[in-house]
Amino acid sequence: MREEIEIEFKSMLTQSEYEHVFRFYQLSPSQTIKQTNLYYDTVDWQLKENHMGLRIRQFDKHAEATLKVPQAVGLLEVTDSLTTEQVEVALTKHRFAFDAKEILQRLDLLNINFNELRLIGKLTTQRGELNIPEGKLALDESWYSGQHDFELELEVPNEQFSLQDFKQFLHKFDLPYRATQNKIARAVAAQQQLDDRKEDPR
């Protein structure tokens, strides 16, 4: 288990903007990592109501579960390591991973019943990540429920870095700032739209 405070800024990109920044930092496709995010909440959206997020993130050979809890500045991330086998069991049984013990203890303290958690969205990202003077930069190409988008994320080390600083960072690449929902919100919204179309094929 690990805990850390995440202070992050993000902006959506067009494909050409994404490729421009990708080339600027001399990234190659071989340096990117594929990760699949599985998002969870209760039927009555208790996590969303408390502005929290819960996910399992799968990589090729390992996985991790993360609970995000709002703080005065940024988010507290509580992360438990998982094996790919543990994730497959969770998916087969249509529930959250029982092996994420620290997260389950936190949820219990919040009176959120583990047995009520359900999979609410899935998103796959090909991520290029590197450390730069401003912080940790991530360039994400994502696919979810028929959607395909591009995003720049910048995780910064302290709260002195402001939104205006982030906009100035984007300006170096002649990029506009585009406020965006986080990945879980986008994935859930896209899944709901897909489900609605299936129920009403007109």
C-alpha positions in Angstrom: 0.0 0.0 0.0 1.1 3.5 -0.7 -0.3 7.0 -0.1 0.5 10.2 -2.0 -1.1 13.6 -2.7 -1.8 14.2 -6.4 -1.9 17.8 -7.7 -2.7 17.5 -11.4 -3.7 19.7 -14.3 -5.1 18.4 -17.6 -6.2 19.6 -21.0 -7.7 17.8 -24.0 -5.7 17.8 -27.2 -6.5 17.2 -30.9 -4.6 14.4 -32.5 -2.2 16.8 -34.3 -1.5 18.7 -31.0 -0.8 15.4 -29.3 1.6 14.3 -32.0 3.3 17.7 -31.9 4.1 17.5 -28.1 5.0 13.8 -28.5 7.6 14.7 -31.1 8.9 17.7 -29.1 9.8 15.4 -26.3 11.3 12.8 -28.7 9.0 10.1 -27.4 8.6 6.9 -29.4 5.7 4.4 -29.4 8.0 1.9 -27.7 8.2 4.2 -24.7 4.5 4.2 -24.1 2.6 1.9 -21.8 -0.8 0.4 -22.3 -3.1 0.5 -19.2 -6.7 -0.4 -18.8 -8.7 1.4 -16.1 -11.8 -0.3 -14.5 -14.0 2.2 -12.6 -16.3 1.3 -9.7 -19.0 2.9 -7.7 -22.2 1.8 -5.8 -25.6 1.7 -7.5 -26.5 4.9 -5.7 -23.2 6.6 -6.6 -21.9 7.0 -3.1 -18.3 7.6 -4.3 -19.4 10.2 -6.9 -21.5 12.0 -4.3 -18.4 12.3 -2.1 -16.2 13.4 -5.1 -14.1 10.3 -4.8 -13.0 7.9 -7.5 -12.2 4.2 -7.4 -10.4 2.2 -10.1 -8.4 -0.9 -10.9 -5.6 -0.2 -13.4 -4.3 -3.2 -15.3 -0.8 -3.4 -16.9 0.7 -6.3 -18.9 2.1 -8.1 -15.8 0.6 -6.4 -12.8 -2.2 -4.3 -11.6 -3.1 -1.8 -8.8 -6.3 -0.5 -7.2 -6.5 3.2 -6.3 -9.0 5.2 -4.2 -8.9 9.0 -4.8 -10.1 11.1 -1.9 -10.4 14.9 -2.1 -8.1 17.1 0.1 -7.9 20.8 0.7 -5.3 20.8 -2.2 -5.3 17.9 -4.6 -6.3 14.3 -4.1 -5.1 11.7 -1.6 -4.4 8.5 -3.6 -4.5 5.3 -1.6 -3.1 2.4 -3.7 -2.9 -1.3 -3.2 -0.9 -3.6 -5.5 -2.8 -6.5 -7.2 -1.8 -9.3 -9.5 -3.4 -9.8 -12.9 -5.0 -13.0 -11.5 -6.7 -11.1 -8.7 -8.1 -8.7 -11.2 -9.4 -11.5 -13.4 -11.2 -13.1 -10.4 -12.8 -9.7 -9.6 -14.0 -9.4 -13.2 -15.3 -12.9 -13.3 -17.3 -12.4 -10.1 -18.4 -8.9 -11.2 -17.1 -7.2 -8.1 -14.2 -5.0 -6.9 -11.0 -6.8 -5.9 -11.3 -8.2 -2.4 -7.4 -8.2 -2.2 -7.2 -4.4 -2.0 -7.3 -4.5 1.7 -6.3 -1.0 2.6 -8.8 0.5 0.2 -11.6 -1.7 1.6 -10.7 -0.6 5.1 -11.0 3.1 4.0 -14.3 2.4 2.3 -15.6 0.7 5.5 -14.7 3.8 7.5 -16.8 5.8 5.1 -19.7 3.4 5.5 -19.5 2.3 1.9 -20.4 -1.4 1.5 -17.8 -3.3 -0.5 -20.5 -5.7 -1.8 -22.4 -2.8 -3.4 -19.5 -1.8 -5.7 -20.1 -2.4 -9.4 -18.1 -1.8 -12.6 -19.4 1.5 -14.1 -16.9 2.1 -16.9 -13.8 0.9 -18.7 -11.1 3.0 -20.5 -7.9 1.9 -22.2 -5.0 4.3 -22.5 -1.7 4.3 -24.3 0.4 6.5 -22.1 3.7 8.3 -22.8 5.2 9.6 -19.5 8.3 11.5 -18.6 9.7 13.8 -16.0 10.2 17.5 -17.0 11.2 20.6 -15.0 7.5 21.4 -14.3 6.6 17.9 -13.0 5.5 14.6 -14.4 4.1 14.9 -17.9 1.7 12.3 -19.4 0.5 12.2 -22.9 -2.6 9.9 -23.2 -4.4 8.4 -26.1 -7.6 6.8 -24.8 -10.4 4.5 -26.1 -13.7 3.9 -24.3 -17.2 2.9 -25.3 -16.7 4.0 -28.9 -14.8 7.2 -28.0 -11.2 8.1 -28.9 -9.5 11.1 -27.4 -6.1 12.7 -26.6 -5.1 14.4 -23.4 -2.2 16.1 -21.7 -1.7 15.7 -17.9 0.8 17.5 -15.8 1.3 16.3 -12.2 3.2 19.0 -10.2 5.1 18.6 -6.9 3.6 21.5 -4.9 0.5 23.6 -4.6 2.3 26.8 -5.6 1.9 25.7 -9.3 -1.4 27.3 -10.4 -3.8 26.9 -13.3 -2.3 30.1 -14.8 1.2 28.4 -14.6 -0.3 25.4 -16.5 -1.9 27.7 -19.1 1.6 29.3 -19.6 3.1 25.8 -20.0 0.5 25.0 -22.7 1.2 28.4 -24.4 4.8 27.3 -25.1 3.3 24.8 -27.5 0.7 27.2 -28.8 -1.9 25.0 -27.2 -5.2 26.3 -25.8 -6.4 25.3 -22.4 -9.4 23.0 -22.7 -11.1 22.2 -19.3 -12.1 18.6 -19.2 -13.8 16.0 -17.1 -11.5 13.4 -15.6 -11.2 10.0 -17.2 -13.7 8.3 -14.9 -16.4 10.9 -15.7 -15.8 10.6 -19.4 -15.8 6.8 -19.4 -19.0 6.6 -17.3 -20.8 9.2 -19.5 -19.8 7.4 -22.7 -21.0 4.0 -21.3 -24.3 5.5 -20.3 -24.8 6.9 -23.7 -24.0 3.6 -25.3 -26.4 1.8 -22.9 -29.1 4.3 -23.8 -28.7 3.7 -27.5 -29.0 -0.1 -26.9 -32.2 0.4 -25.0 -33.6 2.8 -27.7 -32.2 1.7 -31.1 -34.1 4.5 -32.9 
